[in-house]
Amino acid sequence: MRKILAATALALAFATSAASQEDPHRVYELRCHGCHSEHGADLARQKLKIEKDALTVNRTGTSLDTLLRRHHGVALSSAELSELVGLFQSGIRWAGVYQRLCARCHDKAVGFARERLVVKDGRVLSRKNDTEIGGLLKTHGGASDAEIDTLLEMFRYQLETDIGKSTK
């Protein structure tokens, strides 16, 4: 009986944790985009830097955590703050590869990934025909091997953080 109760409690803890997870793009659109018209990853590359594994504001050196605790009266939950930090760190790491190589023909990365791609068995595939995107990118868009790795990482992130789990 104790094992059943412990397993039930553990399952409830995981369900509660998953339910409180936020979609970082949705958080940015709802909480930040009213004042910051650029995309979240673009804002991060333009205004933030990573120093000693922490995000800081380029202009002031203020830690992002400190800034966002009450940025212009916006009070973020811990989950929202965590998701935004993850989005911004990723945006800096991706270095605008999608914007430079893909955006001229394709939608925003988040929309493109969530509407057209899926992860199956660890591989990023086209929803339309199960084409492996890593292989396709070797002959499409002019990306280097390192840029393909970055794009695949970014697409996985877009799909894994889709709390609504797009099924289009």
MDTraj code that builds the backbone (N, CA, C; nanometers):
import mdtraj as md
import numpy as np

residues = "MET ARG LYS ILE LEU ALA ALA THR ALA LEU ALA LEU ALA PHE ALA THR SER ALA ALA SER GLN GLU ASP PRO HIS ARG VAL TYR GLU LEU ARG CYS HIS GLY CYS HIS SER GLU HIS GLY ALA ASP LEU ALA ARG GLN LYS LEU LYS ILE GLU LYS ASP ALA LEU THR VAL ASN ARG THR GLY THR SER LEU ASP THR LEU LEU ARG ARG HIS HIS GLY VAL ALA LEU SER SER ALA GLU LEU SER GLU LEU VAL GLY LEU PHE GLN SER GLY ILE ARG TRP ALA GLY VAL TYR GLN ARG LEU CYS ALA ARG CYS HIS ASP LYS ALA VAL GLY PHE ALA ARG GLU ARG LEU VAL VAL LYS ASP GLY ARG VAL LEU SER ARG LYS ASN ASP THR GLU ILE GLY GLY LEU LEU LYS THR HIS GLY GLY ALA SER ASP ALA GLU ILE ASP THR LEU LEU GLU MET PHE ARG TYR GLN LEU GLU THR ASP ILE GLY LYS SER THR LYS".split()
xyz = np.array([
    [0.0822, -0.1195, 0.0000],
    [0.0000, 0.0000, 0.0000],
    [0.0870, 0.1264, 0.0000],
    [0.1940, 0.1235, 0.0811],
    [0.2837, 0.2399, 0.0849],
    [0.3462, 0.2676, -0.0506],
    [0.3833, 0.1607, -0.1212],
    [0.4445, 0.1776, -0.2533],
    [0.3454, 0.2425, -0.3496],
    [0.2198, 0.2035, -0.3419],
    [0.1180, 0.2625, -0.4293],
    [0.1008, 0.4100, -0.3971],
    [0.0942, 0.4431, -0.2671],
    [0.0803, 0.5837, -0.2271],
    [0.2021, 0.6652, -0.2697],
    [0.3207, 0.6091, -0.2522],
    [0.4427, 0.6798, -0.2915],
    [0.4452, 0.7015, -0.4425],
    [0.4072, 0.5993, -0.5184],
    [0.4051, 0.6127, -0.6643],
    [0.3019, 0.7166, -0.7082],
    [0.1870, 0.7166, -0.6420],
    [0.0827, 0.8152, -0.6736],
    [0.1316, 0.9560, -0.6420],
    [0.1951, 0.9735, -0.5271],
    [0.2473, 1.1054, -0.4897],
    [0.3535, 1.1513, -0.5886],
    [0.4406, 1.0594, -0.6295],
    [0.5444, 1.0934, -0.7260],
    [0.4826, 1.1326, -0.8601],
    [0.3824, 1.0584, -0.9045],
    [0.3154, 1.0903, -1.0308],
    [0.2471, 1.2265, -1.0223],
    [0.1834, 1.2562, -0.9099],
    [0.1191, 1.3864, -0.8927],
    [0.2218, 1.4988, -0.8921],
    [0.3358, 1.4750, -0.8305],
    [0.4411, 1.5777, -0.8281],
    [0.4897, 1.6077, -0.9693],
    [0.5116, 1.5020, -1.0489],
    [0.5545, 1.5229, -1.1867],
    [0.4462, 1.5933, -1.2676],
    [0.3211, 1.5554, -1.2493],
    [0.2116, 1.6185, -1.3235],
    [0.1995, 1.7651, -1.2866],
    [0.2126, 1.7967, -1.1584],
    [0.2053, 1.9358, -1.1141],
    [0.3207, 2.0156, -1.1722],
    [0.4402, 1.9565, -1.1703],
    [0.5571, 2.0243, -1.2263],
    [0.5381, 2.0507, -1.3746],
    [0.4913, 1.9502, -1.4486],
    [0.4715, 1.9677, -1.5925],
    [0.3630, 2.0700, -1.6205],
    [0.2585, 2.0703, -1.5382],
    [0.1484, 2.1637, -1.5602],
    [0.1909, 2.3083, -1.5373],
    [0.2887, 2.3299, -1.4480],
    [0.3308, 2.4664, -1.4181],
    [0.4361, 2.5175, -1.5168],
    [0.4876, 2.4281, -1.5993],
    [0.5871, 2.4693, -1.6979],
    [0.5222, 2.5650, -1.7975],
    [0.5958, 2.6645, -1.8375],
    [0.5451, 2.7669, -1.9289],
    [0.6122, 2.7541, -2.0650],
    [0.5409, 2.7931, -2.1685],
    [0.5983, 2.8033, -2.3020],
    [0.6732, 2.9361, -2.3062],
    [0.8063, 2.9351, -2.3221],
    [0.8822, 3.0604, -2.3162],
    [0.8401, 3.1627, -2.4215],
    [0.8003, 3.1160, -2.5375],
    [0.7577, 3.2095, -2.6423],
    [0.6255, 3.2756, -2.6058],
    [0.5365, 3.1996, -2.5480],
    [0.4081, 3.2550, -2.5032],
    [0.4310, 3.3553, -2.3900],
    [0.5192, 3.3213, -2.2958],
    [0.5510, 3.4141, -2.1869],
    [0.6043, 3.5446, -2.2450],
    [0.6982, 3.5348, -2.3381],
    [0.7555, 3.6560, -2.3981],
    [0.6473, 3.7372, -2.4688],
    [0.5642, 3.6708, -2.5486],
    [0.4601, 3.7417, -2.6230],
    [0.3623, 3.8120, -2.5281],
    [0.3252, 3.7452, -2.4195],
    [0.2269, 3.8019, -2.3271],
    [0.2855, 3.9056, -2.2322],
    [0.4082, 3.8855, -2.1881],
    [0.4631, 3.9675, -2.0806],
    [0.5651, 4.0720, -2.1258],
    [0.6247, 4.0535, -2.2432],
    [0.7353, 4.1405, -2.2856],
    [0.7094, 4.2128, -2.4180],
    [0.6414, 4.1457, -2.5081],
    [0.6295, 4.1953, -2.6457],
    [0.5554, 4.3291, -2.6564],
    [0.4740, 4.3631, -2.5591],
    [0.4049, 4.4917, -2.5622],
    [0.5011, 4.6097, -2.5668],
    [0.6141, 4.5965, -2.5025],
    [0.7159, 4.7031, -2.5012],
    [0.8353, 4.6702, -2.5910],
    [0.8669, 4.5433, -2.6041],
    [0.9826, 4.4982, -2.6823],
    [0.9315, 4.4325, -2.8097],
    [0.9365, 4.5050, -2.9205],
    [0.8772, 4.4552, -3.0447],
    [0.9599, 4.3460, -3.1113],
    [1.0885, 4.3392, -3.0814],
    [1.1712, 4.2368, -3.1431],
    [1.1386, 4.1000, -3.0820],
    [1.1753, 3.9947, -3.1527],
    [1.1589, 3.8587, -3.1032],
    [1.2492, 3.8402, -2.9812],
    [1.2125, 3.7495, -2.8929],
    [1.2880, 3.7284, -2.7689],
    [1.4348, 3.6960, -2.7901],
    [1.4641, 3.6065, -2.8844],
    [1.6035, 3.5707, -2.9099],
    [1.6801, 3.6893, -2.9679],
    [1.6131, 3.7686, -3.0516],
    [1.6780, 3.8878, -3.1071],
    [1.7083, 3.9883, -2.9968],
    [1.6125, 4.0095, -2.9079],
    [1.6340, 4.1010, -2.7958],
    [1.7542, 4.0554, -2.7132],
    [1.7614, 3.9260, -2.6886],
    [1.8728, 3.8724, -2.6094],
    [2.0070, 3.9011, -2.6757],
    [2.0167, 3.8756, -2.8056],
    [2.1437, 3.8990, -2.8766],
    [2.1800, 4.0465, -2.8791],
    [2.0807, 4.1342, -2.8861],
    [2.1066, 4.2774, -2.8942],
    [2.1389, 4.3408, -2.7588],
    [2.0769, 4.2917, -2.6525],
    [2.0831, 4.3647, -2.5260],
    [2.1435, 4.2885, -2.4082],
    [2.1727, 4.1609, -2.4263],
    [2.2222, 4.0801, -2.3148],
    [2.3526, 4.0102, -2.3512],
    [2.4225, 3.9648, -2.2478],
    [2.5405, 3.8808, -2.2696],
    [2.5460, 3.7787, -2.1567],
    [2.6175, 3.6705, -2.1830],
    [2.6352, 3.5664, -2.0814],
    [2.7717, 3.5872, -2.0183],
    [2.7728, 3.6094, -1.8872],
    [2.8967, 3.6257, -1.8104],
    [2.8935, 3.5288, -1.6942],
    [2.9911, 3.4411, -1.6879],
    [2.9994, 3.3430, -1.5788],
    [2.8672, 3.2674, -1.5641],
    [2.8141, 3.2186, -1.6759],
    [2.6905, 3.1404, -1.6814],
    [2.5660, 3.2168, -1.6380],
    [2.5727, 3.3483, -1.6306],
    [2.4557, 3.4290, -1.5952],
    [2.4338, 3.5354, -1.7021],
    [2.3083, 3.5691, -1.7244],
    [2.2762, 3.6741, -1.8201],
    [2.2855, 3.8098, -1.7539],
    [2.3497, 3.9035, -1.8231],
    [2.3575, 4.0410, -1.7752],
    [2.3189, 4.1357, -1.8887],
    [2.2742, 4.2541, -1.8494],
    [2.2354, 4.3567, -1.9450],
    [2.3624, 4.4254, -1.9948],
    [2.3789, 4.4325, -2.1261],
    [2.4998, 4.4934, -2.1849],
    [2.5241, 4.6341, -2.1323],
    [2.4216, 4.7164, -2.1351],
    [2.4364, 4.8591, -2.1054],
    [2.4723, 4.8866, -1.9590],
    [2.4146, 4.8080, -1.8657],
    [2.4317, 4.8401, -1.7236],
    [2.5107, 4.7376, -1.6441],
    [2.5230, 4.6157, -1.6967],
    [2.5888, 4.5091, -1.6218],
    [2.4984, 4.4447, -1.5169],
    [2.3740, 4.4886, -1.5087],
    [2.2774, 4.4334, -1.4127],
    [2.2441, 4.2900, -1.4505],
    [2.2309, 4.2028, -1.3518],
    [2.1918, 4.0654, -1.3825],
    [2.0471, 4.0658, -1.4327],
    [2.0201, 3.9786, -1.5268],
    [1.8856, 3.9716, -1.5831],
    [1.7839, 3.9312, -1.4767],
    [1.8214, 3.8392, -1.3888],
    [1.7305, 3.7994, -1.2804],
    [1.6861, 3.9206, -1.1996],
    [1.7815, 4.0057, -1.1642],
    [1.7497, 4.1262, -1.0874],
    [1.6590, 4.2187, -1.1675],
    [1.6922, 4.2408, -1.2929],
    [1.6131, 4.3297, -1.3778],
    [1.4696, 4.2800, -1.3930],
    [1.4529, 4.1510, -1.4161],
    [1.3201, 4.0987, -1.4456],
    [1.2316, 4.0765, -1.3233],
    [1.2877, 4.0862, -1.2061],
    [1.2044, 4.0646, -1.0858],
    [1.0892, 4.1647, -1.0792],
    [1.1107, 4.2862, -1.1237],
    [1.0041, 4.3873, -1.1272],
    [1.0309, 4.4863, -1.2404],
    [1.0499, 4.4352, -1.3583],
    [1.0829, 4.5178, -1.4740],
    [0.9604, 4.5980, -1.5174],
    [0.9663, 4.7273, -1.4979],
    [0.8569, 4.8187, -1.5342],
    [0.7229, 4.7711, -1.4802],
    [0.7241, 4.7211, -1.3568],
    [0.6010, 4.6813, -1.2907],
    [0.5493, 4.5437, -1.3271],
    [0.6175, 4.4722, -1.4149],
    [0.5739, 4.3380, -1.4527],
    [0.6293, 4.2395, -1.3506],
    [0.5411, 4.1683, -1.2843],
    [0.5825, 4.0677, -1.1863],
    [0.5718, 3.9302, -1.2502],
    [0.6860, 3.8663, -1.2702],
    [0.6906, 3.7344, -1.3318],
    [0.6914, 3.6262, -1.2252],
    [0.6255, 3.5154, -1.2522],
    [0.6348, 3.4000, -1.1636],
    [0.7744, 3.3402, -1.1787],
    [0.8125, 3.2544, -1.0869],
    [0.9426, 3.1868, -1.0966],
    [0.9518, 3.1050, -1.2246],
    [0.8415, 3.0389, -1.2621],
    [0.8405, 2.9585, -1.3849],
    [0.8582, 3.0474, -1.5071],
    [0.7892, 3.1614, -1.5109],
    [0.8022, 3.2532, -1.6240],
    [0.9442, 3.3066, -1.6345],
    [1.0016, 3.3455, -1.5215],
    [1.1385, 3.3963, -1.5194],
    [1.2353, 3.2898, -1.5706],
    [1.2198, 3.1683, -1.5237],
    [1.3065, 3.0590, -1.5650],
    [1.2955, 3.0333, -1.7153],
    [1.1746, 3.0340, -1.7677],
    [1.1555, 3.0092, -1.9106],
    [1.2149, 3.1218, -1.9952],
    [1.1991, 3.2466, -1.9515],
    [1.2578, 3.3589, -2.0260],
    [1.4101, 3.3527, -2.0249],
    [1.4679, 3.3198, -1.9110],
    [1.6143, 3.3077, -1.9029],
    [1.6623, 3.1995, -2.0003],
    [1.5920, 3.0861, -2.0032],
    [1.6285, 2.9794, -2.0964],
    [1.6178, 3.0228, -2.2417],
    [1.5102, 3.0945, -2.2732],
    [1.4911, 3.1456, -2.4094],
    [1.6030, 3.2420, -2.4470],
    [1.6352, 3.3341, -2.3579],
    [1.7381, 3.4341, -2.3871],
    [1.8770, 3.3700, -2.4007],
    [1.9098, 3.2763, -2.3116],
    [2.0395, 3.2091, -2.3215],
    [2.0497, 3.1319, -2.4531],
    [1.9424, 3.0648, -2.4887],
    [1.9416, 2.9899, -2.6148],
    [1.9547, 3.0840, -2.7328],
    [1.8823, 3.1945, -2.7297],
    [1.8884, 3.2917, -2.8390],
    [2.0284, 3.3444, -2.8627],
    [2.1006, 3.3685, -2.7550],
    [2.2391, 3.4147, -2.7676],
    [2.3251, 3.3028, -2.8274],
    [2.3077, 3.1819, -2.7776],
    [2.3872, 3.0674, -2.8246],
    [2.3608, 3.0382, -2.9728],
    [2.2360, 3.0567, -3.0191],
    [2.2026, 3.0281, -3.1592],
    [2.2568, 3.1334, -3.2558],
    [2.2921, 3.2492, -3.2048],
    [2.3640, 3.3526, -3.2809],
    [2.2953, 3.3991, -3.4101],
    [2.1636, 3.3900, -3.4157],
    [2.0918, 3.4413, -3.5323],
    [2.1050, 3.3586, -3.6590],
    [2.1446, 3.2324, -3.6462],
    [2.1639, 3.1477, -3.7639],
    [2.0338, 3.1359, -3.8433],
    [1.9224, 3.1088, -3.7756],
    [1.7944, 3.0952, -3.8468],
    [1.7569, 3.2258, -3.9166],
    [1.7707, 3.3359, -3.8463],
    [1.7350, 3.4653, -3.9051],
    [1.8194, 3.4941, -4.0300],
    [1.9452, 3.4590, -4.0245],
    [2.0363, 3.4872, -4.1350],
    [2.0140, 3.3939, -4.2545],
    [1.9870, 3.2657, -4.2268],
    [1.9811, 3.1683, -4.3358],
    [1.8401, 3.1271, -4.3778],
    [1.7438, 3.1391, -4.2891],
    [1.6127, 3.0778, -4.3153],
    [1.4961, 3.1769, -4.3203],
    [1.5038, 3.2824, -4.2412],
    [1.3887, 3.3701, -4.2220],
    [1.3452, 3.4426, -4.3493],
    [1.4342, 3.4597, -4.4437],
    [1.3936, 3.5304, -4.5655],
    [1.2886, 3.4513, -4.6442],
    [1.2838, 3.3196, -4.6267],
    [1.1856, 3.2370, -4.6982],
    [1.0818, 3.1724, -4.6054],
    [1.1173, 3.1555, -4.4787],
    [1.0302, 3.0836, -4.3857],
    [0.9802, 3.1765, -4.2753],
    [0.8721, 3.1333, -4.2095],
    [0.8143, 3.2077, -4.0976],
    [0.9130, 3.2170, -3.9821],
    [0.8693, 3.2822, -3.8726],
    [0.9499, 3.2827, -3.7500],
    [0.9856, 3.1389, -3.7148],
    [1.0994, 3.1208, -3.6548],
    [1.1489, 2.9865, -3.6229],
    [1.0494, 2.9078, -3.5389],
    [0.9921, 2.9704, -3.4387],
    [0.9005, 2.8981, -3.3502],
    [0.7789, 2.8490, -3.4273],
    [0.7207, 2.9326, -3.5116],
    [0.6056, 2.8907, -3.5903],
    [0.6420, 2.7842, -3.6923],
    [0.7545, 2.8056, -3.7590],
    [0.8011, 2.7089, -3.8581],
    [0.8199, 2.5716, -3.7940],
    [0.8927, 2.5684, -3.6836],
    [0.9216, 2.4402, -3.6181],
    [0.7939, 2.3723, -3.5701],
    [0.7091, 2.4469, -3.5026],
    [0.5906, 2.3860, -3.4417],
    [0.4840, 2.3468, -3.5433],
    [0.4806, 2.4128, -3.6552],
    [0.3808, 2.3782, -3.7568],
    [0.4309, 2.2737, -3.8555],
    [0.5610, 2.2721, -3.8823],
    [0.6114, 2.1886, -3.9910],
    [0.7029, 2.0742, -3.9498],
    [0.7477, 2.0734, -3.8235],
    [0.8462, 1.9734, -3.7827],
    [0.7960, 1.8920, -3.6645],
    [0.8615, 1.7794, -3.6424],
    [0.8316, 1.6919, -3.5295],
    [0.9616, 1.6199, -3.4917],
    [0.9742, 1.5837, -3.3635],
    [1.0880, 1.5028, -3.3199],
    [1.0379, 1.3599, -3.3006],
    [1.1009, 1.2671, -3.3711],
    [1.0702, 1.1245, -3.3579],
    [1.2006, 1.0497, -3.3394],
    [1.2067, 0.9690, -3.2355],
    [1.3276, 0.8905, -3.2081],
    [1.4532, 0.9772, -3.2062],
    [1.4393, 1.0995, -3.1525],
    [1.5527, 1.1904, -3.1392],
    [1.5904, 1.2653, -3.2651],
    [1.5204, 1.2402, -3.3750],
    [1.5510, 1.3066, -3.5015],
    [1.4449, 1.4113, -3.5329],
    [1.4869, 1.5226, -3.5906],
    [1.3945, 1.6275, -3.6328],
    [1.3508, 1.5949, -3.7753],
    [1.2183, 1.5788, -3.7907],
    [1.1627, 1.5371, -3.9194],
    [1.0556, 1.6345, -3.9669],
    [1.0317, 1.6351, -4.0970],
    [0.9212, 1.7098, -4.1555],
    [0.7907, 1.6386, -4.1198],
    [0.6909, 1.7142, -4.0759],
    [0.5590, 1.6555, -4.0498],
    [0.4965, 1.6042, -4.1796],
    [0.5286, 1.6711, -4.2888],
    [0.4647, 1.6418, -4.4169],
    [0.5047, 1.5049, -4.4719],
    [0.6352, 1.4732, -4.4675],
    [0.6801, 1.3494, -4.5327],
    [0.7895, 1.2744, -4.4565],
    [0.8097, 1.3081, -4.3293],
    [0.9107, 1.2415, -4.2450],
    [1.0542, 1.2547, -4.2965],
    [1.0813, 1.3543, -4.3790],
    [1.2180, 1.3802, -4.4244],
    [1.3006, 1.4271, -4.3055],
    [1.4194, 1.3714, -4.2895],
    [1.5082, 1.4141, -4.1823],
    [1.5649, 1.5521, -4.2160],
    [1.5431, 1.6470, -4.1279],
    [1.5789, 1.7866, -4.1538],
    [1.7304, 1.8062, -4.1569],
    [1.8043, 1.7348, -4.0748],
    [1.9503, 1.7466, -4.0771],
    [2.0071, 1.7136, -4.2144],
    [1.9563, 1.6083, -4.2768],
    [2.0004, 1.5712, -4.4111],
    [1.9558, 1.6721, -4.5146],
    [1.8328, 1.7200, -4.5020],
    [1.7814, 1.8194, -4.5962],
    [1.8652, 1.9470, -4.5928],
    [1.9043, 1.9889, -4.4729],
    [1.9791, 2.1143, -4.4597],
    [2.1188, 2.1080, -4.5211],
    [2.1696, 1.9895, -4.5464],
    [2.3015, 1.9778, -4.6110],
    [2.2968, 2.0286, -4.7548],
    [2.1762, 2.0299, -4.8156],
    [2.1632, 2.0751, -4.9538],
    [2.0641, 2.1907, -4.9685],
    [2.0179, 2.2448, -4.8569],
    [1.9143, 2.3486, -4.8599],
    [1.9538, 2.4631, -4.7674],
    [1.9655, 2.5818, -4.8177],
    [1.9886, 2.6984, -4.7332],
    [2.1322, 2.7411, -4.7147],
    [2.2270, 2.6599, -4.7559],
    [2.3673, 2.6996, -4.7493],
    [2.4288, 2.6988, -4.6105],
    [2.3754, 2.6192, -4.5185],
    [2.4287, 2.6146, -4.3815],
    [2.5513, 2.5244, -4.3732],
    [2.6471, 2.5663, -4.2918],
    [2.7634, 2.4821, -4.2625],
    [2.7197, 2.3698, -4.1674],
    [2.8066, 2.2724, -4.1451],
    [2.7738, 2.1646, -4.0515],
    [2.7444, 2.2192, -3.9113],
    [2.8235, 2.3155, -3.8673],
    [2.8019, 2.3757, -3.7349],
    [2.6681, 2.4493, -3.7303],
    [2.6337, 2.5174, -3.8384],
    [2.5059, 2.5891, -3.8436],
    [2.3880, 2.4916, -3.8471],
    [2.4060, 2.3785, -3.9145],
    [2.3018, 2.2753, -3.9154],
    [2.2809, 2.2235, -3.7742],
    [2.3893, 2.1984, -3.7018],
    [2.3774, 2.1541, -3.5621],
    [2.3008, 2.2572, -3.4790],
    [2.3315, 2.3846, -3.4989],
    [2.2625, 2.4916, -3.4270],
    [2.1146, 2.4933, -3.4630],
    [2.0830, 2.4830, -3.5901],
    [1.9424, 2.4835, -3.6331],
    [1.8661, 2.3648, -3.5748],
    [1.9271, 2.2474, -3.5749],
    [1.8605, 2.1296, -3.5185],
    [1.8378, 2.1460, -3.3685],
    [1.9372, 2.2016, -3.2981],
    [1.9207, 2.2294, -3.1548],
    [1.8047, 2.3263, -3.1339],
    [1.8004, 2.4306, -3.2153],
    [1.6953, 2.5312, -3.2030],
    [1.5582, 2.4711, -3.2320],
    [1.5470, 2.3915, -3.3374],
    [1.4186, 2.3291, -3.3698],
    [1.3724, 2.2377, -3.2570],
    [1.4644, 2.1590, -3.2006],
    [1.4279, 2.0718, -3.0878],
    [1.3750, 2.1548, -2.9705],
    [1.4435, 2.2643, -2.9410],
    [1.4007, 2.3528, -2.8325],
    [1.2600, 2.4057, -2.8602],
    [1.2361, 2.4524, -2.9820],
    [1.1042, 2.5066, -3.0173],
    [0.9962, 2.4015, -2.9957],
    [1.0248, 2.2784, -3.0321],
    [0.9270, 2.1700, -3.0204],
    [0.9113, 2.1234, -2.8756],
    [1.0218, 2.1124, -2.8033],
    [1.0154, 2.0639, -2.6653],
    [0.9510, 2.1636, -2.5703],
    [0.9564, 2.2918, -2.6033],
    [0.8963, 2.3927, -2.5157],
    [0.7544, 2.4282, -2.5576],
    [0.7002, 2.3575, -2.6553],
    [0.5632, 2.3812, -2.7009],
    [0.4669, 2.3138, -2.6036],
    [0.4264, 2.3882, -2.5014],
    [0.3395, 2.3332, -2.3989],
    [0.2047, 2.2931, -2.4590],
    [0.1594, 2.3667, -2.5611],
    [0.0337, 2.3342, -2.6281],
    [0.0459, 2.2148, -2.7207],
    [0.1693, 2.1704, -2.7473],
    [0.1993, 2.0584, -2.8354],
    [0.1213, 2.0653, -2.9662],
    [0.1672, 2.1526, -3.0526],
    [0.1047, 2.1706, -3.1840],
    [0.0935, 2.0382, -3.2558],
    [-0.0175, 2.0161, -3.3180],
    [-0.0382, 1.8930, -3.3933],
    [-0.0881, 1.9225, -3.5340],
    [-0.0588, 2.0402, -3.5822],
    [-0.1063, 2.0803, -3.7155],
    [-0.0466, 1.9937, -3.8222],
])
top = md.Topology()
chain = top.add_chain()
for i, resn in enumerate(residues, 1):
    res = top.add_residue(resn, chain, resSeq=i)
    for name in ("N", "CA", "C"):
        top.add_atom(name, md.element.get_by_symbol(name[0]), res)
traj = md.Trajectory(xyz[None], top)
